Amino acid sequence: MSVRIKCFASLRQRLGIGQTELAHRRGMTIGDAWRALSEEPPPENLLCARNLEYADLQQAVEDGDEIAFFPPVTGG
């Protein structure tokens, strides 16, 4: 039982991870997945998706889910 994790743009470079898999644990959240990747707290305004839909760090993760992390977007 596992969860696929993808990191994009500057997060990919910062964490040194483009894609990986984590063992799924009962009660696991997207925030737990982040903590498994990094000892640092998530960046302010971190964007997360679960199975191609935006989500927050408190959302539960199920076996087989895909979680994606995107850096904050800026622009003008």
C-alpha positions as CSV (number, residue, x, y, z in Angstrom):
1,M,0.0,0.0,0.0
2,S,1.6,3.3,-1.1
3,V,1.0,6.9,-2.1
4,R,2.7,8.5,-5.0
5,I,4.2,11.9,-4.3
6,K,5.2,14.5,-7.0
7,C,7.1,17.8,-6.4
8,F,7.2,20.5,-9.0
9,A,9.4,23.5,-9.9
10,S,11.5,25.0,-7.1
11,L,10.2,22.4,-4.6
12,R,11.6,19.7,-6.8
13,Q,15.0,21.3,-6.7
14,R,14.8,22.3,-3.0
15,L,13.9,18.7,-1.8
16,G,15.8,16.9,-4.5
17,I,12.7,14.8,-5.3
18,G,10.7,14.8,-8.5
19,Q,8.6,11.8,-7.8
20,T,8.7,9.1,-5.0
21,E,6.4,6.7,-3.2
22,L,5.6,6.5,0.5
23,A,4.1,3.7,2.4
24,H,0.5,4.5,3.2
25,R,-0.5,4.6,6.9
26,R,-4.0,4.6,8.3
27,G,-5.0,8.2,9.1
28,M,-2.3,9.7,6.9
29,T,-2.8,13.3,5.8
30,I,-1.2,15.4,3.1
31,G,0.7,17.2,5.8
32,D,2.1,13.8,7.0
33,A,3.3,13.2,3.5
34,W,5.1,16.6,3.5
35,R,6.8,15.8,6.8
36,A,8.0,12.5,5.4
37,L,9.8,14.5,2.6
38,S,11.2,17.4,4.6
39,E,12.2,18.3,8.1
40,E,11.3,22.0,7.2
41,P,7.8,23.3,7.6
42,P,5.9,23.6,4.4
43,P,6.4,27.0,2.6
44,E,3.7,29.6,3.2
45,N,1.0,29.3,0.6
46,L,2.1,25.8,-0.5
47,L,-0.3,24.4,-3.1
48,C,-1.2,20.8,-2.7
49,A,-3.3,18.5,-4.9
50,R,-4.8,15.0,-4.2
51,N,-5.7,13.0,-7.3
52,L,-5.5,16.1,-9.5
53,E,-7.8,18.2,-7.2
54,Y,-6.6,21.0,-4.9
55,A,-6.5,20.0,-1.3
56,D,-5.1,21.2,2.0
57,L,-2.5,19.7,4.4
58,Q,-5.2,18.3,6.7
59,Q,-6.9,16.2,4.0
60,A,-6.8,12.5,4.4
61,V,-4.8,10.3,2.0
62,E,-6.0,6.9,0.8
63,D,-3.9,4.0,-0.5
64,G,-3.1,4.6,-4.2
65,D,-3.6,8.3,-4.1
66,E,-1.3,10.7,-5.9
67,I,-0.2,13.8,-4.0
68,A,1.4,16.8,-5.7
69,F,3.2,19.8,-4.1
70,F,3.6,23.1,-6.0
71,P,5.5,26.1,-4.8
72,P,3.6,29.3,-4.1
73,V,2.8,31.1,-7.3
74,T,3.7,34.8,-7.8
75,G,3.1,37.1,-10.6
76,G,2.0,40.5,-11.5
